[in-house]
Amino acid sequence: MKRKILYSVIGIIAIILIVVGLFLMKKDDKTSNLTTIRVAEVTHSVFYTPFYVAMENGYFKDEGIDIDLMLVSGSDNVAASVLSNDTEVGLAGPESAIYVYLGEEKDYLQVFAGLTKRDGQFILARNGKEFTWDDLKGKEILIGRSTGMPGLSFLRALKNKNIEPKEININTSIEFSELSGAFLAGEGDFVNLFEPLATKLEQNNNGYVVSSVGAVSDPFPYTAFYARKSYINNNKELLVRFTRALNKGIEYTFNHESSDVAKVIANQFSDTDILDLEKMVERYRLADVWLNNPYVEEDFFNTLTSLLKENDLIQKNVYYKDLVHNLYE
């Protein structure tokens, strides 16, 4: 009797092992059929929530794509990463693609999908007093490089507030990735930061969010996905699937509460409290930073080029049809 029971137990264990083995084989087979796309992102921020939602909800995998995400600080470095074939796709300000194009690179960069339409920075002050933009006059503010989207957007916000840049001590000497550290070290009266850094400084009483730059600046393609022209031409169907997955992430973000969205992207920000993450998502939602879909409109693009021209960063005309290859269907 004991022997029969033993045989039965062994038989059950064997069946379980076979089932588990088949499941793992099926899972591995599914994973092996995915096409990997290496994506260089200029910063890792809640600002890019719809993209992370698409990753965490499996929308890319549903389209047969595995995203290999890597952080490459500085939009110029993101562009260099794509041009050197270290990555296939860049997620950064499209101004870097324009600079490459004007540098007469034959296999230049083209935008194939958009993500954000407004600046995702928040101005932090050293105290929580009531703030107006006139409070910046005569003070020092850290904004990162003058040629990047954060700096350009801030200058447009000043223009919209009828403030001359010369009325402020605008510090553009500090690298984007070092802004929070410099502010903590005592540099500047104000600093422009993305989430989650803005909230982290607030929590430690090292700064106070007093305004949104994006809410004051104009809408334009602030952050977009781009790739080499040849890569887009040779992988159009793959990137159409990429864009379709991205759009699902955008739709989910718009159609769900910030608390639900925060839970989805929590894995991307494991050192951030879920309630803080919810606050950040809601803060960006209220600032209206995300595109409704990945399509980059021509008038948005023209706003960007005019911004570059008025700051003497480009002299030649650049055309939408050359730089933008929308793959959103």
C-alpha positions in Angstrom: 0.0 0.0 0.0 2.8 2.4 0.9 4.6 1.5 -2.3 1.4 2.4 -4.4 1.1 5.7 -2.6 4.8 6.4 -3.2 4.4 5.6 -7.0 1.3 7.9 -7.1 3.2 10.8 -5.5 6.1 10.3 -7.9 3.7 10.2 -10.8 2.1 13.4 -9.8 5.4 15.1 -9.3 6.5 13.9 -12.8 3.4 15.3 -14.4 3.8 18.7 -12.6 7.5 18.9 -13.8 6.5 18.1 -17.4 3.7 20.7 -17.3 6.1 23.3 -15.9 8.8 22.4 -18.4 6.4 22.8 -21.3 5.2 26.2 -19.9 8.8 27.4 -19.6 9.7 26.1 -23.1 6.7 27.9 -24.5 7.6 31.1 -22.6 11.2 30.9 -23.8 10.1 30.3 -27.4 7.8 33.4 -27.2 10.7 35.5 -25.9 13.1 34.2 -28.5 10.8 35.4 -31.2 10.9 39.0 -30.1 12.9 41.5 -32.0 15.1 43.6 -29.7 15.2 47.4 -30.2 17.8 49.2 -28.2 16.4 52.6 -27.1 18.6 55.4 -25.7 16.6 57.7 -23.4 18.0 61.1 -22.5 16.6 60.9 -18.9 14.6 58.5 -16.9 11.6 60.5 -15.8 7.9 60.1 -15.0 7.7 62.6 -17.8 7.9 59.6 -20.2 5.1 57.7 -18.4 3.1 56.6 -21.5 6.3 54.9 -22.9 6.9 53.0 -19.6 3.2 52.0 -19.5 3.6 50.4 -22.9 6.6 48.5 -21.6 5.1 47.4 -18.3 1.8 46.4 -19.7 3.4 44.3 -22.3 2.2 46.2 -25.3 5.6 46.0 -27.0 5.9 42.3 -26.4 2.4 41.9 -27.9 3.8 43.5 -31.0 6.8 41.1 -31.0 9.3 43.7 -29.6 11.6 43.6 -26.7 12.8 47.0 -25.5 16.4 47.2 -24.3 16.3 50.6 -22.6 19.5 52.5 -21.6 20.1 55.9 -20.1 22.3 58.2 -22.2 22.4 61.6 -20.6 22.4 64.6 -23.0 20.4 64.8 -26.2 23.7 65.2 -28.2 24.9 61.9 -26.7 21.6 60.2 -27.5 22.0 61.3 -31.1 25.6 60.1 -31.2 24.5 56.7 -29.7 22.1 56.2 -32.6 24.5 57.4 -35.3 27.2 55.1 -34.0 24.7 52.2 -34.1 25.1 51.6 -30.3 21.3 51.9 -30.2 18.6 51.8 -32.9 16.3 54.4 -31.5 16.7 57.6 -29.5 14.2 59.2 -27.1 15.2 62.8 -26.8 14.5 66.3 -28.0 14.2 66.4 -31.8 16.4 69.4 -31.9 19.3 67.0 -31.8 18.1 65.4 -35.0 17.9 68.8 -36.6 21.5 69.6 -35.7 22.6 66.3 -37.2 20.7 67.0 -40.4 22.3 70.4 -40.7 25.6 68.8 -40.2 25.1 67.2 -43.6 25.1 63.6 -42.3 23.9 61.6 -45.2 22.1 58.9 -43.2 20.6 61.5 -40.9 18.1 61.0 -38.1 14.3 61.1 -38.7 11.5 61.4 -36.1 9.0 58.6 -36.5 6.9 59.1 -33.3 6.3 61.8 -30.7 5.7 61.5 -27.0 5.6 64.8 -25.2 4.3 68.2 -26.4 5.3 70.5 -23.5 8.3 70.9 -21.2 8.4 68.5 -18.3 10.5 70.7 -16.0 9.3 72.4 -12.8 10.9 75.5 -11.3 12.2 74.9 -7.8 12.9 77.7 -5.4 14.8 77.6 -2.1 11.7 78.6 -0.2 8.0 78.0 -0.5 6.9 81.6 -0.7 4.2 82.6 -3.2 5.9 82.8 -6.6 5.5 84.9 -9.7 7.8 84.8 -12.7 9.0 88.3 -12.0 10.6 86.8 -8.9 13.3 85.4 -11.2 14.6 88.9 -12.1 18.0 89.6 -10.6 18.3 85.9 -9.5 20.3 82.9 -10.7 18.5 79.9 -12.2 20.1 76.7 -13.4 18.6 75.4 -16.6 21.2 73.1 -18.3 22.6 73.6 -21.8 21.3 76.5 -23.8 21.1 74.5 -27.0 18.8 71.7 -25.5 15.1 71.6 -25.3 14.9 72.4 -21.5 16.9 75.6 -22.1 15.0 76.6 -25.2 11.6 76.0 -23.7 12.5 78.1 -20.7 13.5 81.0 -22.9 10.2 80.7 -24.7 8.4 80.8 -21.4 10.3 84.0 -20.4 9.2 85.5 -23.7 5.6 84.6 -23.0 5.9 86.3 -19.6 7.4 89.4 -21.2 10.7 88.9 -19.3 14.0 89.6 -21.0 16.6 86.9 -20.5 19.2 89.6 -19.6 17.1 90.4 -16.5 18.0 87.0 -15.1 21.3 85.3 -14.3 20.7 82.2 -16.5 23.3 79.6 -15.7 23.8 77.2 -18.7 27.2 76.0 -17.6 26.0 72.9 -15.7 25.3 69.6 -17.4 21.7 68.5 -17.3 22.4 65.4 -15.2 24.2 67.5 -12.6 21.6 70.2 -12.0 20.1 68.8 -8.8 23.5 68.2 -7.3 24.7 71.7 -8.1 21.5 73.2 -6.6 22.0 71.0 -3.4 25.6 72.3 -3.2 24.3 75.8 -3.0 24.5 77.0 -6.6 21.6 79.2 -7.9 18.5 80.6 -6.4 16.2 78.5 -8.6 16.6 75.3 -10.7 14.6 73.6 -13.4 14.1 69.8 -12.8 12.1 66.9 -14.1 10.3 64.4 -11.9 11.1 62.4 -9.8 14.0 64.7 -8.8 11.7 67.7 -8.2 9.6 65.8 -5.6 12.7 64.2 -4.0 14.2 67.7 -3.3 10.8 68.8 -2.0 10.6 65.9 0.4 14.0 66.7 1.9 13.1 70.4 2.1 15.9 71.2 -0.3 13.6 73.0 -2.8 10.0 73.8 -3.5 8.1 73.4 -6.8 6.7 76.9 -7.6 5.8 76.7 -11.3 5.6 74.5 -14.4 7.8 75.6 -17.3 5.7 73.6 -19.8 2.5 75.3 -18.7 4.0 78.7 -19.6 6.0 77.7 -22.7 4.4 76.8 -26.0 3.5 73.3 -27.2 5.9 71.7 -29.7 7.5 68.3 -30.2 9.5 68.3 -27.0 10.5 64.6 -26.8 10.3 62.2 -29.7 11.6 58.9 -31.0 14.0 59.0 -33.8 16.3 56.6 -35.8 18.6 56.7 -38.8 16.8 57.3 -42.1 18.1 53.9 -43.4 16.9 52.1 -40.3 13.4 53.5 -40.7 13.3 52.6 -44.4 14.6 49.0 -43.7 12.4 48.4 -40.6 9.2 50.3 -41.4 6.9 47.4 -40.4 8.8 46.9 -37.1 8.6 50.5 -36.2 4.9 50.7 -37.1 4.4 48.0 -34.5 6.6 50.0 -32.1 4.4 53.1 -32.6 1.3 51.0 -32.2 2.4 49.8 -28.9 3.4 53.3 -27.8 0.0 54.6 -28.7 -1.6 51.9 -26.5 0.5 53.3 -23.7 -0.6 56.8 -24.4 -4.3 55.7 -24.5 -4.0 53.8 -21.2 -2.4 56.9 -19.5 -5.2 59.2 -20.6 -8.0 56.7 -19.8 -6.9 55.7 -16.3 -6.6 57.4 -13.0 -3.1 58.6 -12.0 -3.2 56.1 -9.1 -3.7 53.2 -11.6 -1.0 54.5 -13.9 1.4 54.9 -11.0 1.0 51.2 -10.1 1.8 50.2 -13.7 5.1 52.2 -13.9 6.1 51.5 -10.3 8.7 48.9 -11.4 10.5 51.7 -13.4 10.9 53.8 -10.2 11.4 51.2 -7.5 13.0 53.7 -5.1 9.9 56.0 -5.3 6.9 55.7 -3.0 3.8 54.8 -4.8 1.8 57.8 -3.5 4.6 60.1 -4.5 4.6 58.5 -8.0 0.9 59.1 -8.2 1.4 62.7 -7.3 4.1 63.0 -10.1 1.8 61.4 -12.7 -1.0 63.8 -11.8 1.3 66.8 -11.8 2.3 66.0 -15.4 -1.3 65.2 -16.4 -2.4 68.7 -15.1 0.5 70.3 -17.0 -0.8 68.7 -20.2 2.6 67.4 -21.3 1.7 64.3 -23.4 0.7 64.0 -27.0 -2.7 62.5 -27.6 -1.1 60.1 -30.0 2.4 59.6 -31.5 1.7 61.7 -34.6 4.0 64.7 -34.9 2.0 67.6 -36.5 3.7 69.9 -39.0 2.7 73.1 -37.1 4.3 71.7 -33.9 7.5 71.0 -35.8 7.5 74.5 -37.3 7.2 76.0 -33.8 10.3 74.1 -32.8 12.3 75.3 -35.8 11.2 78.9 -35.2 12.4 78.6 -31.6 15.8 77.4 -32.8 16.0 80.3 -35.3 15.1 83.0 -32.8 17.9 81.8 -30.5 20.4 81.8 -33.4 20.9 78.0 -33.1 20.2 77.3 -36.8 20.5 79.6 -39.8 19.2 77.4 -42.6 15.7 76.3 -43.2 14.8 72.7 -42.2 11.7 71.0 -43.6 9.1 68.9 -41.9 9.0 66.4 -44.8 12.7 65.7 -44.4 13.0 65.4 -40.7 9.6 63.7 -39.8 8.5 60.3 -41.0 5.4 59.6 -39.0 4.6 55.9 -38.6 1.4 56.2 -36.6 -1.5 54.6 -38.5 
